[in-house]
Amino acid sequence: MKRVPAWLLLPLPLLLSIVFATETGQAQQGRHPCRYLIPEGYVGWVQVDYQIEGAPVLPIEDGYRVYKFPPSGRLQTSSAVEVGTYADLLSGLKDEYYYYSPDTQRPLPAGPNRADGGMIWGHGDGQGGSGTASGLHTSGERFEDASAKTYSYEYFFVGTEEEYKNYRAQDENRADGPE
């Protein structure tokens, strides 16, 4: 009986794990690509608050998760954050950024290469809420709500590199991100 050389068997476990992952659905994409729709002419920080009870779910259109920001630049959704995987990175998953008006959408250069006139800067994320909300009712009475929930958020800056630097210089003690 002829023996199989050992070097031919080395890739076998890797091949079997790829086949198993594909068959069981474990090789699926980690997140959808995102399409960010920003009001025409908007300059400043935008923020997405996730898992906000009662807020709308982010729609999926043409395979993209769609984020349509209101004029305030702050979008709230009941959707959860989708986390990307290394496979997403390797697949060339690309997000899209657009200025929108009632009748048009125009792409924004978003690349990290300053030579391409990028308009997207300072990506970040974090957690909001403290588990307890407190404040003033419109009647002037203080309130506390122990049922308040924490939420996740993501943010980025929309504008030229110079505008981004100017916004950051306005308050050197403030970390990146919206106020």
N, C-alpha and C positions, 0 to 999 in steps of 0.2 A: 504494500500500500504506500502510495506516495504522500509525503508530508507537505503541508502548506507552510511556506516560510513565515516566520514570526512577524516580519515587518508588514505582511499583508493583513494580519489580524489586528494590528494596532488601531486602524481607523474604524473597526467594526463597532465598538461601543458607541462612538460618536454617531455613526450612521444609524444605529438602532435607536438612539435617543432622539434624533431628528425625525425619524419615521414615527416613533411613538408620540412625540409632541404634536406632530402634524395631524395624526389620526385622532388624538384626544382633544384637539382644539387649543392646546397650550401654546401654539406658535402664532396665535392671533396678534394683531396689532395692539399695542398698549394704549394708544389714544388716536383720536381723529385729528387730522390737520385742522387748523383753526382759520376762520375767515373773520377778520376784525373789520367792522364797518364803523367808521368814525365820522361824526358830523363835519361837513365841508368847512374848511378853514379853522377847525379846532386846533389849538395849541395849548399844551399843558399835560398834566397827569391824567390818565384814565385808570379806573380801578374796576375789577370784577369781584363781587362778593358772592361766594358759593354757599350752597346749602341753606339758603334763606327761606324759611317756611312761608308758603303762600306766594312766593315769586315764581314767574314762569320758567319752564324748562328751556334750555338752549336748543333751538331747532338744528337738525342735521339736513343740509342741502347739498346735493352733488357729492356726498361723502365728507363734507366739511362741517364742523361745528361752528355755527354762526353766532357771533357776538355783535349785536347792533346797539351801540352806545347812544344814550340820549344826550341832549345838549349839555347836561351837567358833567358828562364824562364818567359817571358812576353807574354801573350796571349791576343789578342784583338778580340772581337766579337760584332756583331750587336744585339745579344740577350740581353734581359733585365734581371736584377737580379730576381731570383725567391725567394720569402720569404716563409719560413716555417711557419707552424701553430702548435699550441699545439697538434692538432690531429696527425700531422706528428711525433711529439716527442713520443706520446703515442703508435703510430703504430710501433715504432722501426726502423724508417727510418734511414738507415746507408749509409754513403758515403764510397767509396772505393778509395784507393790510390795504384798506381802501378808504378814501374820503367819499362820503355819500351826500346827496341832496335828494329832493323828492323825485327828480327825473334822471339822475346819473350816478354812476360810481366810477371813480378814477383811482387807479393803483397808486399806492405810496411806496417809494423806495424804502425798503426796510433793512437792507443788508448791514452787517456790522462794519463793512468797509467804508471808511469816511469818504473815499474818493467817489463813491456812487451816489452821494447826496442823500444818505440815509435819513429817514424821518422818525425812526423808532429807537428809543434809548432807555437805559436804566431799568431793565426788567427786574422784577423782584416779586416776592410773595411773603405771606405771613399768616398769622392767626389774629382774629379780632374777637371782641367780646370777652367777658370775664366770668361768665356764669351767673353774674348778677348785674342787672341794669338798674340804674337809678337816675333821677332827674327831677324836673319840675313839670307838673301838668299845666295846661293852659290856665287853670284856675289859680296857679301859684303854689299849690300844695306839692310837697316833695313826695316821691314814690320810690319804691324799690321792687324789683321783680326778680325773685330768686330763680324763676324758670327760664331766664334769658339764656340763650345758647351761644357757644362759641362758633365761629365760622372761619373758613379759609378765604384768603383773597390773593389776587395777583394784580400787579400794576405795571405800567410802563409809561414813558413820556413820548408824546407826539410833537414833533417840531424839528427844526434844523439843529445841527450840533451847537450852533451859537445860542439859539433859544434855550436849549437844554442847559448849557453852561450858565446862562443868565438866571434861569429859574433856580439852579442849585446855588448860585452865588447870593441870591436874595436872603438866604438863611443858612449860613455855613454850619450852624449847630444842628440843623435838621438832617436826618438821614435821608437817603434816596426815598422817593415815594410820595404819594399824595398826602395832603394834610388831613 
